Amino acid sequence: MTHALLAFLRGALADRRGVTASECAVLGLGVVVIIASAVLTFGTSLSSAFDRVGSAFVLGG
């Protein structure tokens, strides 16, 4: 099992034909998942931080 996986990875890394559409789709999906996870994780705390910064500018303090 491990040998087959390593052989597949070696072949994939040695492939120099260029990026296929499926590889672009997988990369794009990974980026979307990472950004969505970050928004869900840090969204509320970042929103309140920006609210505090904005009110500091408005109130001058």
C-alpha angles and dihedrals in degrees: 000000000000091000091054092049092049091048090051092049092048090052093047092050092048092051108108099173094108136257116312125214092254091054090051090050092051091048092048091048090051091053091049092050092049093049093046091050091050092049092049092046101043103020100101096041092047091048092053091046091054090046090054092048091048093050090049089058093045094047093040094233 
